[in-house]
């Protein structure tokens, strides 16, 4: 459950909240179909990656290097750069959360939040504390968003019909939602946490599969609740703020109290993503040399500090987040493709046969994500 919550809360960040709200305002009830399809793709991608990594007992870059020398180092560079870029956004989101709650500046809120995240990794039982930290905050933001979803009274009959027969559909929405849930470093957060907790080998596969699917369901539950809350607001004719659409949902639903609830949800979503991004990025970085393994928690602290300093010095990380989104889109097909290629090499997996249905569905995700990532990149250039 610690691994499941780490992955889920790593996915639920400022971008996650904004994406879900924006696509709901554009597609209305039909956004349910995009969410449903994205959940199916998420499950296929994550089941493959978590099973392959835990069966091998090796972190993703190590396995990739054994398959194709140098590919693991390339994957590490992509993950660390993407993780750093998104962590700058996560730090700013945490600062915004404190700004909403206490009226302090976003920069000051970001600095305090970074300090709180650093404390988690300086304590003796950092792994256990991290697990509880993300569990408690994960349950908190899901519970608060459930309350908002209930009081907005979304049209459930229309939602159920459009989930299977949408009146309009957007592949861009699907790909963005998949990238926001399992793209970049996110899907590796839980898999590497399992390895660090000693969960590896074929005998652990039932546990790993359950944990993997649970993580997707947790992240998807938050997305569905936010979608329902946003739909309940938009359908009544309210115009969401272009600057902060997610905040509008909570505020329209419950007034000033709703705005404060948004502050709590934004801070919880952001700070858990700071923890997940830093932990996972360094889990890749420390594979570059054996000496980096020894002081990994201090490298995580440094990673968080650098993210906070860049945000405080530079300000709003809009440009860097746009490019990070494109990088993240490419990371999933590259990383998943490498894992699927590796698992079929008998020199790497002599006594394990990966299920054919998982291989087929995994390669389908690779092809869809690669096609859409190239299309998105061409549109940005």
Secondary structure, DSSP 8 states (H G I E B T S, - for coil): -HHHHHHHHHHSSHHHHHHHHHHHHHHGGGHHHHHHHHHHHHHHHHHHHHHHHHHHTS-HHHHHHHHSTTHHHHHHHHHHHHHHHHHHHHHHHHHHHHHHHH---HHHHHHHHHHHHHHHHHSTTHHHHHHHHHHHHHHHHHHHHHHHHHHHT--HHHHHHHHHS-SS--HHHHHHHHHHHHTTTHHHHHHHHHHHTT--SGGGHHHHHHHHHHHHHHHHHHHHHHHHHHHHHHTTT----SS-HHHHHHHHHHHHHHHHHHHHHHHHHHHHHHHHHHHHHHHHHTTS-GGGGTTHHHHHHHHHHHHHHHHHHH---HHHHHHHHHHHHHHHHHHHHHHHHHHT-TTT-TT----HHHHHHHHHHHHHHHHHHHHHHHHH-
